[in-house]
Amino acid sequence: MPRFPLTVDPARNRAARARLGAARRRFDLSTIALRKAALDHVDGEILVSAALQAALERLAAPTGPAL
């Protein structure tokens, strides 16, 4: 005999499990999307950082003989 007898209608229990499963799938998909967005952001920051570094190096380079 189960310790806690089932007092909920089995159909309601199945429906609740289905809703929980759907919520978990949505959460997993949103987590994947968030990770992808974060990685895209980091990749963008790397490109911007490289461009800024190149610009600083160009500015720091001597321009040629002074008049």
MODELLER restraints for C-alpha pairs under 7 A, 6 or more apart:
rsr = mdl.restraints
at = mdl.atoms
